[in-house]
Amino acid sequence: MLIATFSLEGQEIMILNGGLHYKLSPAFSLLVNCETQEEIDYYWEALIAGGSRPNRCGWLDDKFGVSWQIVPKMPGELMSRGEPKKSNHMMQALLKMDKLIVAGLQKAHGGS
């Protein structure tokens, strides 16, 4: 068994190799909340490089098989306004995207 620890943004993380019978799945993912489209683009392109696989709704699997969610903070902020019809339109747009596009989500929400 191999164990490693590292610090990420001040948070200590421990990982271990549990053996070949354990497979990675989207049941475990790392979430990156982004403030801007530029941040989304940066993390998406960095993680997708080298043989990764994009998934719907801002998810991707990196070259090691780890699932990531690269998402803007704004959908949650817009949805908290209590406008169900607008939020539903935005969610329908989100479900059709691989990499999330802030301008597209805002347009679907009604230009917010």
C-alpha positions as CSV (number, residue, x, y, z in Angstrom):
1,M,0.0,0.0,0.0
2,L,1.3,3.4,-1.0
3,I,0.3,6.5,1.1
4,A,1.0,10.1,0.2
5,T,0.1,13.4,1.8
6,F,0.2,16.9,0.3
7,S,-1.2,20.3,1.0
8,L,-3.5,22.1,-1.4
9,E,-4.5,25.7,-0.7
10,G,-3.7,25.1,3.0
11,Q,-5.7,21.9,3.2
12,E,-3.8,18.7,4.0
13,I,-4.9,15.8,1.8
14,M,-4.0,12.1,2.2
15,I,-4.3,9.7,-0.7
16,L,-3.6,6.0,-0.7
17,N,-3.4,3.2,-3.3
18,G,-5.9,0.6,-2.2
19,G,-5.0,-1.9,-4.9
20,L,-6.1,-2.8,-8.3
21,H,-9.6,-4.0,-7.3
22,Y,-10.6,-0.4,-6.4
23,K,-11.6,1.7,-9.4
24,L,-12.0,5.4,-9.6
25,S,-15.5,6.6,-10.5
26,P,-17.4,9.9,-10.5
27,A,-18.7,8.9,-7.1
28,F,-15.6,10.8,-5.9
29,S,-14.8,14.1,-7.6
30,L,-12.9,17.2,-6.9
31,L,-14.8,20.5,-7.2
32,V,-13.3,23.7,-8.4
33,N,-15.6,26.7,-7.9
34,C,-14.6,29.4,-10.4
35,E,-15.3,33.1,-10.3
36,T,-14.9,33.8,-14.0
37,Q,-15.0,32.2,-17.4
38,E,-11.2,32.7,-17.6
39,E,-10.8,30.5,-14.5
40,I,-13.0,27.9,-16.0
41,D,-11.0,27.9,-19.2
42,Y,-7.7,27.7,-17.4
43,Y,-8.6,24.7,-15.2
44,W,-10.5,22.9,-17.9
45,E,-7.7,23.2,-20.5
46,A,-5.0,22.3,-17.9
47,L,-6.9,19.2,-16.8
48,I,-8.2,18.1,-20.2
49,A,-4.6,18.1,-21.7
50,G,-2.9,14.8,-22.1
51,G,-5.7,12.3,-22.8
52,S,-8.5,13.4,-20.5
53,R,-12.2,12.9,-21.2
54,P,-14.8,15.7,-20.9
55,N,-18.2,14.9,-19.5
56,R,-21.4,16.9,-19.3
57,C,-22.2,19.7,-16.9
58,G,-18.7,20.8,-16.2
59,W,-17.3,17.4,-15.3
60,L,-14.2,15.8,-16.7
61,D,-12.0,12.8,-16.0
62,D,-8.3,13.7,-16.0
63,K,-5.6,11.5,-17.5
64,F,-5.4,9.5,-14.2
65,G,-9.2,8.8,-14.1
66,V,-10.0,11.3,-11.4
67,S,-13.3,13.1,-11.8
68,W,-13.3,16.9,-11.6
69,Q,-16.2,19.4,-11.6
70,I,-15.0,22.8,-13.0
71,V,-18.0,25.0,-12.4
72,P,-18.8,28.7,-12.0
73,K,-20.3,29.9,-8.7
74,M,-23.0,31.9,-10.5
75,P,-25.6,29.1,-11.2
76,G,-26.1,28.7,-7.5
77,E,-26.2,32.4,-7.0
78,L,-28.8,32.9,-9.7
79,M,-30.9,29.9,-8.5
80,S,-31.0,31.3,-5.0
81,R,-33.0,34.3,-6.3
82,G,-36.2,32.2,-6.3
83,E,-37.0,32.4,-10.0
84,P,-37.9,28.8,-10.9
85,K,-38.7,29.3,-14.5
86,K,-35.4,31.2,-15.2
87,S,-33.5,28.6,-13.1
88,N,-35.0,25.8,-15.1
89,H,-34.0,27.4,-18.4
90,M,-30.5,27.8,-17.1
91,M,-30.3,24.2,-15.9
92,Q,-31.5,22.9,-19.3
93,A,-28.7,24.9,-20.9
94,L,-26.2,23.6,-18.4
95,L,-27.2,20.0,-19.0
96,K,-26.3,20.3,-22.7
97,M,-22.8,21.7,-22.0
98,D,-19.5,19.9,-21.4
99,K,-17.3,22.8,-20.4
100,L,-19.6,25.4,-18.8
101,I,-19.9,28.7,-20.5
102,V,-21.0,31.5,-18.1
103,A,-22.4,33.7,-20.9
104,G,-24.6,30.9,-22.1
105,L,-25.9,30.2,-18.6
106,Q,-26.6,33.8,-18.0
107,K,-28.4,34.1,-21.4
108,A,-30.5,31.0,-20.6
109,H,-31.4,32.6,-17.2
110,G,-32.6,35.7,-18.9
111,G,-29.5,37.8,-19.2
112,S,-28.9,38.0,-15.5
